Amino acid sequence: MSDERPVDRDYARRHLRFGWWSLLAFATLGLMLESFHGFKVRAYLDVSNDTRRLMWTLAHAHGTLLSIVHVMFGLTVRVAPEIGARNRPLISWCLIGASLLLPGGFFLGGAVFYGGDPGVGVLLVPVGAMSMMIAVFFLARMAASMGGRERTGPGGGLRSRKEAARGGRRGGP
């Protein structure tokens, strides 16, 4: 993309790199959890450790999902750089924070727990969730404001929906 700004490329690379590496990390965590099942690890499978099993499963699931969100955000920056451009630093930091705090809080909440209640690490979860919601809000708002632009015309300019429906002709019906 020739009209892509260097800062757009930097954000795209950052989130693609973060997304793919964190996907590897959380897929590895999932493999580890499956191994605990396969080897019947009591510290994971005993009924008294239900909280640990739930918290670590939630850490794996949220981490994997957020990894994919990073990849999608990186690709979005490349394909439609105008989405979120104004708030891109905030969106970027919120997504990274969410990817560390949400699964990290679940994991820590399961590492040490008290009689069926997760440990204090779980207090990171709402902060991570809010961080994710802020990023998604700004992205959704920017995507919604693009509603009138569909495709590029012959000269590379954006065409409205009406122009695209008429086959690109300007003027009458």
Disulfide bonds with the S-S distance in Angstrom:
none
